[in-house]
């Protein structure tokens, strides 16, 4: 298996919902494991996600988990996820789904470097950048 680089997102109790949302956006196979499945069956957070991984048909991998009690977490400023490529229709489709019910910081539009680019924060507080390369 080749090395890969992918984001890993920490959630504050809604990792299942967030990762299922991303599966709806990108498609693919979602694997979710709870803290209870890994020996913490009686813990109050046993049903929370210890590790989740989404692998998509486009080759994207997104991982995430709920922070267990006692671990610090700052929403939104610890990660930005970047999507880039030259498939205009595919990337615009992702943009529409990600920005829906979220906030748009930079509208998806042609930029000074010639590409179409936008920045948004999805409904789970995760910032995204989408760059569509122009041929």
C-alpha positions in Angstrom: 0.0 0.0 0.0 1.3 3.4 -0.9 1.7 6.1 1.7 -1.2 8.6 1.8 -1.9 12.0 3.3 -5.4 12.7 4.6 -7.1 14.8 7.2 -8.1 13.4 10.6 -10.9 15.4 12.2 -11.7 15.5 15.9 -15.4 15.9 16.8 -17.2 16.8 20.0 -19.7 13.9 20.1 -21.1 14.0 16.6 -18.5 12.1 14.6 -21.0 9.5 13.5 -23.3 12.1 12.0 -20.5 14.1 10.5 -18.8 11.0 8.8 -22.2 9.8 7.5 -22.7 13.3 6.1 -19.4 13.1 4.3 -20.3 9.7 3.0 -23.4 11.3 1.5 -21.3 14.0 -0.1 -18.5 11.8 -1.5 -19.8 8.3 -1.6 -17.6 5.4 -0.7 -17.2 3.0 2.2 -17.5 4.1 5.8 -16.1 2.1 8.7 -17.0 3.2 12.2 -15.6 1.8 15.4 -16.9 2.8 18.9 -15.0 3.1 22.2 -17.3 0.3 23.4 -16.0 -2.1 20.7 -12.5 -1.6 22.0 -12.9 -2.5 25.6 -14.7 0.5 27.1 -18.2 -1.0 27.1 -19.3 0.5 30.4 -17.9 4.0 29.7 -20.5 6.8 29.3 -19.0 7.5 25.8 -19.0 3.8 24.8 -21.3 4.5 21.8 -19.1 7.4 20.5 -16.7 6.9 17.6 -13.1 5.9 18.5 -12.1 5.7 14.9 -13.9 6.3 11.6 -12.6 6.1 8.1 -14.3 7.0 4.8 -12.6 5.7 1.6 -14.2 7.0 -1.6 -14.3 5.9 -5.3 -12.3 9.1 -6.1 -9.4 8.0 -3.9 -10.1 10.3 -1.0 -9.6 9.2 2.5 -11.1 11.0 5.5 -10.7 9.9 9.1 -12.2 11.2 12.3 -13.2 10.4 15.8 -15.0 11.8 18.9 -12.7 13.3 21.5 -13.0 11.3 24.6 -13.8 13.2 27.8 -10.9 15.2 29.2 -9.2 15.8 25.8 -9.1 19.4 24.6 -10.6 20.3 21.3 -11.0 23.6 19.5 -13.6 23.6 16.7 -12.6 24.8 13.3 -9.1 26.2 13.8 -7.1 22.9 13.9 -7.8 21.7 10.4 -8.8 22.8 6.9 -9.6 20.2 4.3 -8.5 20.9 0.7 -10.1 19.5 -2.4 -8.5 20.2 -5.7 -8.4 18.9 -9.2 -9.7 19.7 -12.7 -13.1 17.9 -12.8 -15.3 21.0 -12.7 -18.6 19.2 -12.3 -17.4 16.8 -9.6 -15.8 19.5 -7.5 -18.7 21.9 -7.9 -21.0 19.1 -6.7 -18.9 18.6 -3.6 -18.9 22.4 -3.0 -22.7 22.6 -3.2 -23.1 19.8 -0.7 -20.4 21.0 1.7 -21.5 24.7 1.7 -25.2 23.8 2.1 -26.3 24.7 5.7 -22.8 26.0 6.3 -21.1 29.4 5.8 -19.2 30.6 2.7 -16.1 32.7 3.4 -15.0 32.9 -0.2 -17.6 32.2 -2.9 -16.6 29.6 -5.5 -15.4 31.9 -8.3 -12.5 32.5 -10.7 -9.5 33.8 -8.8 -6.5 36.0 -9.8 -4.4 32.8 -10.4 -6.9 31.6 -13.0 -8.5 28.8 -11.1 -12.0 28.6 -9.6 -11.6 28.6 -5.8 -13.9 28.9 -2.8 -13.7 28.5 1.0 -16.6 27.4 3.2 -17.2 26.0 6.7 -19.6 23.0 6.7 -22.4 22.6 9.2 -20.1 20.7 11.5 -17.6 23.6 11.8 -15.0 22.1 9.5 -13.4 24.6 7.0 -12.9 23.5 3.4 -11.1 24.9 0.4 -12.1 23.9 -3.1 -9.8 24.6 -6.0 -10.8 23.8 -9.6 -7.8 24.0 -11.9 -8.4 25.5 -15.3 -6.8 23.9 -18.4 
